Amino acid sequence: MSSPESRPPTDYRRYRRETERKLAIATVLFLLLVGSGLIALIYNPGAGILSFGCLLIGVGVIALLWILLTLIERWVGD
């Protein structure tokens, strides 16, 4: 007999949404932290701080598109 945690999820849509949300957050954090961190290491800390601001604007655009697509998906009726 298997434990309840080892069984596959029954609500695949909710599982997909949770996975997409986690992947989006991981992508944003990776872009901001690793991207600006590498720029700070290669150039200087001032450039890293400036790049963080620029990358934050890019993350805002990505987040806006993700929210827009999520709203369209709910409006159409998942």
N, C-alpha and C positions, 0 to 999 in steps of 0.2 A: 504494500500500500504506500503510495507516495504522499509526501506532505503537501499542503495547500500551496506552498511557495514554489514548488517545482512544476506545478501544472501550468500550461500555457494560458495567457490571458484570454478571457472570453470576449472582452470588448476591444476588438482590434482597432477601431477608430480612435478610441481614447488613448490606447497604447501608442498609436502612430502620432497623434498630436503631442503626447508627452515626449516622445522620442525626437520629434522635430523641434520642439521647444528646447530640449536639452542640447541638441546639436547646434541650434542657432546661438544659444548662450555661449557654448564652447567656442564657436567660430568667432564671435565678437570678442571674447576675452583673449583668444589667441592673437587675433589681429591687433588689438590694442596693446597688450602686454609684450608679446614677442616682437611685433613690428616696431614699436617705439623703443623697446629695449635694445634691439639690434642697431637701430639708428643711433641711439645714445652711445653704444659701445664703439661703433665704427667712426662716428664723427665726434660729438661731444654731448654732455648732458643737456646743454641748452637746445641743441637740435632735437634731442630726444623729447624734451618737453613740448617744443613746437610741433613735432610730428605727432605727439599724442593728441594735441588739439585738432590737427588736420584729420587724423584717423578717426577721431571722435565724430567729426562731421560725416565722414564716410559711413561710419557705423549707424549714424542717425538716418541716413538715406536707406541703408539696408533694413533697419528696423521699421521705417515708414512703409517700405514696400511689403515687408512681411506682415505688418498689421493690415495693410490694405488687402492683401491676398487672403488673409484669414477672415476678414469681414466679408469679402466677396464669397468665400466658401460657405460661410454661415448663412448669408443672404440667399444663395442658390439652394441651400438645403442639403447638408451633408448627408 
